[in-house]
Amino acid sequence: MKTDYIIVGFGLAGLAFARKLEEQNKSYIVFEDDSQTSSGVAGGMYNPVILKRFTPVWEATKQLERAMPFYKKLELQFNKKYNYPLQISRILKSVEEQNNWFSACDKPLLSKYMIPKISFEEIKGIKADFGFGNLQHTGRIDIKKMLDTYRSFLRKNEQLLEEKFEYEKLEISDKKLTYKGIEAQKIVFCEGFGAKNNPFFNTLPLDGAKGELLTIYAPETTITSLVKSSVFILPLGNHYYKIGATFHWTDKSNTPTEYAKNQLIRKLETFFKEPYEIVEQSAGIRPTVKDRRPFVGTHHTHKNIAILNGLGTRGVMLAPNLANELYEHLENGTPLRKEINISRFKNKVYK
Ligand SMILES: Cc1cc2nc3c(=O)[nH]c(=O)nc-3n(C[C@H](O)[C@H](O)[C@H](O)COP(=O)(O)OP(=O)(O)OC[C@H]3O[C@@H](n4cnc5c(N)ncnc54)[C@H](O)[C@@H]3O)c2cc1C
């Protein structure tokens, strides 16, 4: 069997690259073994403002400009809704934070998103003595639904192999790659934190930050914006909400823990005062990088072996843009920008 590309991993990165290939009429096969869960469990928020310090997310406007049409096209192709625009209501904790909110609203990269007033409109069940700072042009992508639909599409077209990709079985030459009888021009690794096991790229400084979330059912509550304090309350509809998320730097398993559950409950109950029951707990490893920039590029020796990874905490906004940049690089030789290119690690760990 012959194909233009093999993609390993079908989270947000794999999907974004597959979609790019689809658009360009390239053939491809995807390997996915369900060893990582990050994209499937993620809140799916897109938000160009860092809510801790009221500073802009790196390249947020540019990323959103590409990401929004990308999700729209997928919605049209599959006739499904994935994008749920959602205001963010950040609980302000002091007069100082109120002042910081106003100062940030004036900044050129933030003024489009931050509404320059403090809202005291009541959200039933939420304690917010200093009011809310509200954000617009933000929202949530239902990543799980999008991945499930796309997987079905790939299955139908016999493009999905639901098995572990065994790195040592890849035969490499300059002209082609061969894997278990499949002949490909190029391979793109999109394994998220699973890249730790990838002998071609496992010297890259991929950290991994475990995140856990709860899904709660709160029948007496109707919250329509994402409420953000020490944790967020993300409305899913029908009185279901996601509560998240934790950060843990040493546990690299995808297993939910009692510790994280108690931490989320404790933080939630400092500002949420309505009855609720927990219906689910989920966990995943965010593929984070020390310098907080993604991994895009090709192997130092084998230029037909590429990586798309390091999406960190913001896969929704990053994936479509980076998939495009990697594609342009692989097919048209467009140089990759230094900030995203894995060649930035050449003199340190990536030899
Ligand atoms: C709790 C939590 C909340 C988050 N919230 C948000 C949010 O609100 N907004 C946002 O933008 N981002 C969020 N993120 C981050 C986001 O999920 C990630 O940036 C993104 O999902 C990374 O996508 P990925 O495709 O690189 O990796 P992954 O989603 O990990 O996908 C990699 C895939 O590769 C597969 N794989 C790995 N190795 C192999 C192999 N050898 N063979 C076959 N398959 C393999 C894995 O099974 C997996 O499906 C959150 C993450 C977590 C954990």
The ligand as an ORCA input file, in Angstrom:
! r2SCAN-3c Opt
* xyz 0 1
  C      -7.353     18.826     31.910
  C      -6.963     19.528     30.636
  C      -7.670     20.669     30.259
  C      -7.308     21.330     29.062
  N      -8.050     22.408     28.683
  C      -7.747     23.030     27.507
  C      -8.553     24.109     27.050
  O      -9.551     24.498     27.674
  N      -8.197     24.702     25.868
  C      -7.114     24.290     25.137
  O      -6.844     24.866     24.075
  N      -6.349     23.267     25.556
  C      -6.634     22.627     26.709
  N      -5.869     21.590     27.143
  C      -4.653     21.269     26.367
  C      -4.978     20.465     25.140
  O      -5.734     19.381     25.504
  C      -3.686     20.051     24.443
  O      -2.962     21.173     24.033
  C      -3.963     19.197     23.203
  O      -4.994     18.309     23.452
  C      -2.747     18.443     22.744
  O      -3.101     17.725     21.596
  P      -2.121     16.675     20.923
  O      -2.816     16.151     19.746
  O      -0.783     17.281     20.761
  O      -1.917     15.547     22.034
  P      -2.918     14.408     22.545
  O      -4.283     14.918     22.716
  O      -2.253     13.791     23.717
  O      -2.961     13.396     21.339
  C      -1.899     12.537     21.029
  C      -2.501     11.257     20.509
  O      -1.454     10.390     20.071
  C      -1.755      9.058     20.424
  N      -0.502      8.304     20.484
  C       0.587      8.555     21.247
  N       1.570      7.666     20.996
  C       1.089      6.819     20.045
  C       1.630      5.682     19.354
  N       2.867      5.234     19.577
  N       0.855      5.036     18.455
  C      -0.400      5.481     18.189
  N      -0.951      6.562     18.798
  C      -0.221      7.226     19.709
  C      -2.454      9.225     21.785
  O      -3.256      8.134     22.101
  C      -3.264     10.503     21.578
  O      -4.569     10.264     21.123
  C      -6.218     20.869     28.290
  C      -5.544     19.709     28.675
  C      -5.911     19.037     29.819
  C      -5.195     17.775     30.198
*
